[in-house]
Amino acid sequence: IGQFGLYQIRIHFLLWLVSAASGLAVVVWAFTGFKMNYRCVIPHECESLTTAMYSNPNATLAIPEETLGGKHQLCNYKELKNVEDQTNLKCHDYLNKLNDTENFITMKCNASQLVFDRSVVKSSIMSEYGFTCDQHVLLSIVGSTYMLGLLFGSLFFGFISDRYGRMTSLMLAVLFVTVSALFSAVIPTAAGFGFFRFITGMGGMGCFMVTFVLAVEYVGFKYTMLIGIVIEVPFALGEILLGIEAIYILSLIHISEPTRRYAIS
């Protein structure tokens, strides 16, 4: 059949599909695990939690500067001191009194009283599972489960590939990626998401590793180095594909996002 004939070319480009899927699985975390900026809702009925937007200019008055812009993932807001009846304090009076830098203290708000910046993504596991305030470190822990999956996937699928065959290992890896990705999209718990993210990592490593070995083993020695390099191309194309999809979705968000005006009233 030759060192690199029509048969090898056909097999090689079919394997591009699997390699591209591996690249997509790697970068999807940039969106599902996106670190959204957030802040406390402005108290004293200055905004409603259900309709509030992160870009409210009054937030620069009511929220400590070190909390805004994601510099520190804190759940703090300013509250007035030396005010006898806080419950009847109106928003206008509250915001005006904040101009006096000596007239407030820093308070913590509940994690359920947060306004997220949804200008880039509508939601991520940070907002879905409450990886905010004192729990923000859990976002990095869950994200690392994918890398752990890569480690175990290389061992597991390497063994399956050598013991039971390349195609058996490849089909199992594709199944791992497909099923775990679907379940992680609908799983209601953070622990479940972390588990399926781990399985996705295993499958992603299996897909790329076995694809690379198959592509190299099907050609003659003369083309081994060339094919070993070229099979990396669809991996990058898979990453690009997700980026293009993200740009398209983001453009739709900006078109549909309502414009709101805020004023101290």
N, C-alpha and C positions, 0 to 999 in steps of 0.2 A: 504493500500500500504506500510505500515511500515514506520519507522522513517527515514531510509536511504536505500531504496531498489534499484533495477535496474532502476526504473523510475527516481528517484532522481539523480542517478549517471549519467544517460544519459543527463538529463537537466543540471546538474552541468558542465559537460565537454563541452556542447554546449555553455554555458555562458562563458567558458574560452576564446572563440574566441573574444567575445565583450570586456572582461577585458583586453586581450592582445592588442587589438586595442586602448584602452584608454591609456595604457602605451606608445605605439608608438607615439600617438598624443602629449604626453607631451614632449618627448625628441627630437622631430623633430626640435624644435627651435635651438638646439645646432648646426644644420647644416644650416638651412635656415637663421638664424640670426647670423651666425658665424662672429666674429669680426676679419676681415681681416686686417693685417698690410698694410700700404700703405705709399707712399712717392711721392714727386714731381719728374717729369721726369728731368733728368740732362740736363741743357741747353746747348746752343752752339753746337747743333747737335752731342752731345756725345752719344745719343741713340734716337731711334725712339719710339714714344709712342705706335705704333702698335706692335712692336717686342720686346720692353724692358722687362726685367725680374727683379723682385724685388731684386734678389741676386747679382746684378751687384756690384762688389767690389769697383768700382769708386764712388758708392753712399756714402761710408764712408768719402770721401773727399768733395763731393758737397752738402750733406745733413747734417744739424746740428745734432749732436749726440743725443740730447734730442727728436728728431722727429723719429728716427729709432727704430725699435723693438716694436712699439706700446706703448712706454712709455707715450707719449703725442700725441694725435691725432691732429697733426698740419700739415699744408700745407706750409712748409717753405723750402727754398733752399738758398744756398750761391751764392751771386753775387759779382764780383770784384768791387772795387772802384778805383778811380784814373786811369781808363782806358778810353781813349778818344773815341774809336770806338768799342762799345760792339758788334755791329751787325756783324762785320767782324772778331771777335775773334774766333780762332780755338779751338777745343776741347782740343788738346794737351797743348796749351798755357794756357787755362783756368784752367785745372787741375793742371798744374805745379805751377801756381801762387797761387793756394789755399793752398800750403804748408806753405805759410807765413800767420800765424794766424791773422796778423794785416791788411791783404790786402782784406778783404771781409766784406760785410754787409749781413744781413738776409733779404730775400724778401719772399713774399707770392706768391704762384702759384694758378692758377685757379683750381677749383674742377674737371674740365674736363681734366686737365693735370696731372693725378695721375697714378702711377704704383702700382698695387696691388700684394700682395704676394699670389699666387695661388698654392702654394705647398701643402696645406691642402685641400682647397676647390677651385673649379674653380670660383664660384661666390656665393654671398649671397645677401640678400636684402640691405646690406651696399653698395655694388658696383652697384647693379641694380637700386636702388632708390636714390643714392647719399647721403647716411648718413655719410658724411665725413666732415673734416675740421670743420667749425663752426656749421654744422648741425649734428654732430655725436651723440648728445644727443637724437635725434629722434629715434635712434635704440632702446634705452631703453624704450622709450615711446611706440613704436609699440609693443615691446616685452611684455610690461605689459598688453596689451589688452587681452592676453590669460588668465592671472590671473583674470582680471575683468570678463571675460566670465565664469570662474569657479564659481565666486560669484553669478552671475545672473543665471547661469545654475542650481545651486543647488536649488535656489528658484523656478525657472520656472518648472523644471522637477519634483521637489518634489510635486508641485501643480498638474501637469498633471497626475503624477503617482497615487496620492490619489483620484483624481476626475474622471479620465477616464480609469484608469487601468494601471497595470505595463507594459504589453506588448505594449500597445499604446504608452506609454512614451518611452519605450526602442527603438521601431522602429523609432520614431521621432528623438531620440537622434542619432541613427545610421545615419539617413538621414542628420542631421545637420553636423556631422563630415565628411561624405563622400562628400557631395556637396560643403561645404565650403572649404575643403582641395583641391578639384579639381580646384575651381575657384581661390583660393589664389595662385596656381601654375602658373596661366597665366594672372592674373590681372595686367594691366600695370601701375597702380598708387599706391603710398604708402598708401594713405587713404583707397583705396579699399582693399589692403592687410591687413591693420589693422582691418578693419571691418570683413573680413572673418576669420581672426585670432581670433577675439572676438567670432564669431559664432562657430568656432572649439572648443574653450574653453568651451562654453556652452554645446555643444554636447558631448565633452569628459567627462565632469562632469556627464551629464545625463547617459551616457553609464555605467560608473563605479558605480555610486550611485544606479541606478536601478538594475544593475547586482548583486550588493552586497545584496540588499534587496530580490530579487528573490531567490538567492541561499540560503539565510538563511530561508526564509519563506517556502520553499518547503520541508525542513527537520524537523524532530521532535526536541523537546527541547534538547534531549540528545546530539545531534550533532551540535547544533547551534554554539557553540564557535569554534569547529573544522572547520566547513565550513566557518565561518567568517574569519578565518585565512588563510585557503587554497585558497580561492578565490583571495587572494592577489598575489599568485604565478604567474598566467599568466600575471598580470600587469608588473611584473619584467621581465618575459620572452619576452614581447613585446618590452621593452626597450633594452634587449639583442639582439633581432632580428635586430633592426635598427643599433645597433653597429656592428654586423657581416656584415650587408649590407654595412656599411660605410667602414669597413676594406677592403672588396672586391673591392669596387669602387676606394678606395685610391691606392690599389695595381695596378689597371689598369692605373691610372693616372701616377704613377711613371714609369711604363713600357713605356708609350707613350710619356712622357715628354722629349723633346729634350735637349741635353746638349750644352751649349753655353760657349764660352770663351770670356773674356773681357780683354782689355789691354789699357793702356794709349797710344794713337797713334795720 
